[in-house]
Amino acid sequence: MSCTDAALQAVPGFETTDYALLDGRIVWAGSKAGTDHPRNLAHPWRAAPGAYDAQALRNGAALAWAGMDTHIGLLGWLAGQRLVFPLELARPRLRAVAQALRAQDLAAFEAAALRVLGLGHGLTPSGDDLLGGILFTLAYAPIPAWHSAMPGLHARIRRATESATNPISAALLDDLMRGSSYRVLHDVLDALQAGEPGPITDAVNRLLRLGSSSGGDMLAGVFLALQTCEPPAEPL
């Protein structure tokens, strides 16, 4: 560790978590060395630079979706299952995100994205994880028409997180927008790119073990960004 514990400060309101502040930056200061993430203070992990083919990712995601037998978090929404409160009541907000992506309507996507920030329970609410999974994927499989507008979109989402969600979730979402996250999420993209069912299943299963539902929520975002599946229509 490159600094002493005395240099760390508690994140106000989140003193019992394994996150802390170091020179104003949120870091992971827990004891689990296996937390492979850029914010791990003792063992920071960063993905090696890599290039992806959008069509290969879509093909791999289709294999992943077809082979899934469990639907954690917002994957349940994509599979047409009932969600827990308050997510069940937020189906129209979630669908608006999906519709904007499918239409490649950037203004509609931004409006919908801002309405899911902070949505759900936990340290990283499901809405943040879903949005993070989408923006992480778009960093590697971008929508060409959105390319020049993405820095502005990211900046506006960062400003919105200051009041819409908690500082830890905001920091992790910022990483995702930059295309940087847990090793296992990068492993999922690598497996989708390769298109081999065995490694895809292994990477997906490891991602689904991340948090209580964070892995499933982020994977739902990956599927939406790659337009792998369409959420079911809302009942009349």
C-alpha positions as CSV (number, residue, x, y, z in Angstrom):
1,M,0.0,0.0,0.0
2,S,1.5,3.3,-1.1
3,C,-0.1,5.4,1.7
4,T,-0.9,5.0,5.4
5,D,-4.3,4.3,6.7
6,A,-4.1,7.7,8.5
7,A,-4.3,9.4,5.1
8,L,-7.7,7.8,4.4
9,Q,-10.9,9.5,5.4
10,A,-14.3,8.1,5.7
11,V,-16.9,8.8,3.0
12,P,-19.5,10.8,4.9
13,G,-22.6,8.7,5.5
14,F,-20.8,5.5,4.4
15,E,-18.4,5.0,7.3
16,T,-19.2,1.3,7.6
17,T,-18.4,0.4,4.0
18,D,-14.9,-0.6,2.7
19,Y,-14.7,2.6,0.6
20,A,-12.7,5.6,1.8
21,L,-11.5,9.0,0.5
22,L,-7.8,9.5,-0.4
23,D,-7.0,13.1,-1.4
24,G,-10.7,13.5,-2.4
25,R,-10.8,10.3,-4.5
26,I,-13.0,7.4,-3.5
27,V,-11.0,4.2,-3.2
28,W,-11.6,0.6,-2.2
29,A,-9.7,0.1,1.1
30,G,-11.2,-3.3,2.1
31,S,-9.2,-6.4,2.9
32,K,-10.3,-8.5,-0.2
33,A,-7.3,-8.5,-2.4
34,G,-9.5,-10.2,-5.1
35,T,-11.5,-7.1,-5.7
36,D,-10.0,-6.5,-9.2
37,H,-10.9,-2.9,-9.8
38,P,-9.0,0.3,-10.6
39,R,-10.1,1.8,-7.3
40,N,-8.6,-1.1,-5.2
41,L,-6.1,0.9,-3.2
42,A,-3.7,-1.9,-2.4
43,H,-4.0,-3.8,-5.6
44,P,-5.3,-1.5,-8.4
45,W,-6.4,-3.5,-11.5
46,R,-6.6,-2.0,-15.0
47,A,-7.6,-3.6,-18.2
48,A,-5.0,-3.9,-21.0
49,P,-6.0,-1.8,-24.0
50,G,-8.0,-3.8,-26.4
51,A,-10.2,-3.4,-29.5
52,Y,-13.6,-5.0,-30.1
53,D,-15.8,-5.6,-33.1
54,A,-19.4,-4.6,-32.4
55,Q,-20.9,-7.3,-34.5
56,A,-18.8,-10.0,-32.7
57,L,-19.9,-8.6,-29.4
58,R,-23.6,-8.7,-30.5
59,N,-23.2,-12.3,-31.7
60,G,-21.6,-13.3,-28.4
61,A,-24.3,-11.5,-26.4
62,A,-26.9,-13.4,-28.3
63,L,-25.3,-16.7,-27.3
64,A,-25.1,-15.5,-23.7
65,W,-28.7,-14.5,-23.5
66,A,-29.9,-17.7,-25.2
67,G,-27.9,-19.8,-22.7
68,M,-29.0,-18.1,-19.5
69,D,-31.1,-20.0,-17.0
70,T,-31.1,-17.5,-14.2
71,H,-32.1,-13.8,-14.3
72,I,-30.7,-11.8,-11.5
73,G,-31.7,-8.2,-11.0
74,L,-32.8,-6.3,-14.1
75,L,-32.1,-9.4,-16.2
76,G,-35.5,-10.4,-14.8
77,W,-37.1,-7.4,-16.4
78,L,-35.6,-8.3,-19.8
79,A,-37.0,-11.8,-19.2
80,G,-40.5,-10.6,-18.4
81,Q,-40.3,-11.4,-14.7
82,R,-41.8,-9.3,-11.9
83,L,-39.4,-7.0,-10.1
84,V,-39.0,-6.0,-6.5
85,F,-40.2,-2.7,-5.2
86,P,-39.5,0.1,-6.4
87,L,-38.2,-1.3,-9.7
88,E,-41.5,-2.9,-10.6
89,L,-43.1,0.5,-10.5
90,A,-40.3,1.9,-12.7
91,R,-40.9,-0.3,-15.7
92,P,-41.9,2.7,-17.9
93,R,-38.6,4.4,-17.0
94,L,-36.6,1.3,-17.8
95,R,-38.4,0.8,-21.1
96,A,-37.8,4.4,-22.1
97,V,-34.0,3.7,-21.8
98,A,-34.4,0.6,-24.0
99,Q,-36.5,2.3,-26.6
100,A,-34.1,5.3,-26.9
101,L,-31.2,2.9,-27.5
102,R,-33.1,1.0,-30.1
103,A,-34.1,4.2,-31.9
104,Q,-30.6,5.6,-31.5
105,D,-32.3,8.8,-30.1
106,L,-29.6,10.5,-28.0
107,A,-31.8,13.2,-26.6
108,A,-34.4,10.6,-25.5
109,F,-31.7,8.4,-24.1
110,E,-30.3,11.2,-22.0
111,A,-33.7,12.1,-20.6
112,A,-34.4,8.4,-19.8
113,A,-31.0,7.8,-18.3
114,L,-31.4,10.8,-15.9
115,R,-34.7,9.3,-14.7
116,V,-33.1,5.9,-13.6
117,L,-30.1,7.4,-11.7
118,G,-30.4,6.3,-8.1
119,L,-33.3,4.0,-8.8
120,G,-33.3,1.0,-6.5
121,H,-31.7,-0.2,-3.2
122,G,-28.1,-0.8,-2.1
123,L,-24.7,0.9,-2.4
124,T,-24.9,0.9,-6.1
125,P,-28.6,1.2,-7.1
126,S,-29.9,-0.9,-10.0
127,G,-30.6,2.1,-12.2
128,D,-26.9,3.2,-11.8
129,D,-25.6,-0.3,-12.6
130,L,-27.9,-0.6,-15.6
131,L,-26.8,2.7,-17.0
132,G,-23.2,1.9,-16.2
133,G,-23.4,-1.4,-18.1
134,I,-24.8,0.5,-21.1
135,L,-22.2,3.3,-21.1
136,F,-19.4,0.8,-20.5
137,T,-20.4,-1.2,-23.5
138,L,-20.9,1.9,-25.7
139,A,-17.3,2.8,-24.8
140,Y,-16.2,-0.3,-26.8
141,A,-19.1,-0.7,-29.2
142,P,-20.2,2.9,-29.8
143,I,-23.2,4.2,-31.7
144,P,-21.5,6.1,-34.6
145,A,-24.0,8.9,-34.7
146,W,-23.5,9.6,-31.0
147,H,-19.7,9.7,-31.1
148,S,-19.1,13.4,-30.9
149,A,-21.9,14.0,-28.3
150,M,-20.7,11.4,-25.8
151,P,-18.3,13.6,-23.8
152,G,-21.1,16.1,-23.2
153,L,-23.5,13.4,-22.3
154,H,-21.0,12.0,-19.8
155,A,-20.4,15.4,-18.3
156,R,-24.1,16.0,-17.8
157,I,-24.6,12.6,-16.2
158,R,-21.7,13.2,-13.8
159,R,-23.3,16.5,-12.7
160,A,-26.7,14.8,-12.2
161,T,-25.1,12.0,-10.0
162,E,-24.1,14.7,-7.5
163,S,-27.7,14.9,-6.3
164,A,-29.4,11.8,-7.8
165,T,-27.3,9.0,-6.2
166,N,-24.7,8.5,-3.6
167,P,-21.0,9.4,-4.0
168,I,-19.7,5.8,-4.1
169,S,-22.1,4.8,-6.8
170,A,-21.4,8.0,-8.7
171,A,-17.7,7.2,-8.7
172,L,-18.1,3.7,-9.9
173,L,-20.5,4.9,-12.6
174,D,-17.9,7.5,-13.7
175,D,-15.4,4.6,-14.1
176,L,-17.9,2.7,-16.2
177,M,-18.5,5.7,-18.5
178,R,-14.7,5.7,-19.1
179,G,-14.7,2.0,-20.0
180,S,-13.1,0.9,-16.8
181,S,-14.5,-1.4,-14.2
182,Y,-14.2,-4.8,-12.5
183,R,-12.0,-7.3,-14.2
184,V,-15.0,-9.7,-14.6
185,L,-16.9,-7.1,-16.7
186,H,-14.0,-6.8,-19.0
187,D,-13.8,-10.6,-19.1
188,V,-17.4,-10.7,-20.2
189,L,-16.6,-8.5,-23.2
190,D,-13.6,-10.6,-24.0
191,A,-15.7,-13.7,-23.9
192,L,-18.4,-12.2,-26.1
193,Q,-15.8,-11.1,-28.6
194,A,-14.4,-14.6,-28.8
195,G,-17.8,-16.2,-29.2
196,E,-17.1,-19.5,-27.5
197,P,-20.0,-20.7,-25.4
198,G,-17.9,-22.2,-22.5
199,P,-15.9,-19.0,-21.7
200,I,-19.1,-16.9,-22.2
201,T,-21.0,-19.0,-19.6
202,D,-18.0,-18.9,-17.2
203,A,-17.6,-15.1,-17.5
204,V,-21.3,-14.4,-17.2
205,N,-21.6,-16.6,-14.1
206,R,-18.7,-14.8,-12.4
207,L,-20.3,-11.4,-13.2
208,L,-23.6,-12.5,-11.8
209,R,-21.9,-13.2,-8.4
210,L,-20.9,-9.5,-8.2
211,G,-22.9,-7.9,-5.4
212,S,-26.5,-8.8,-4.6
213,S,-27.7,-7.8,-8.1
214,S,-25.0,-5.4,-9.5
215,G,-23.6,-8.0,-11.9
216,G,-27.0,-8.9,-13.3
217,D,-28.0,-5.2,-13.6
218,M,-24.8,-4.3,-15.4
219,L,-25.2,-7.3,-17.7
220,A,-28.7,-6.2,-18.5
221,G,-27.1,-2.9,-19.6
222,V,-24.6,-4.8,-21.8
223,F,-27.5,-6.6,-23.5
224,L,-29.4,-3.4,-24.1
225,A,-26.4,-1.6,-25.5
226,L,-25.8,-4.4,-27.9
227,Q,-29.5,-4.7,-28.7
228,T,-29.5,-8.4,-27.8
229,C,-33.0,-8.6,-26.5
230,E,-36.1,-6.4,-26.3
231,P,-37.9,-6.0,-22.9
232,P,-41.4,-7.3,-23.0
233,A,-44.3,-4.9,-23.7
234,E,-45.9,-3.4,-20.6
235,P,-49.4,-4.9,-19.8
236,L,-52.3,-2.7,-20.7
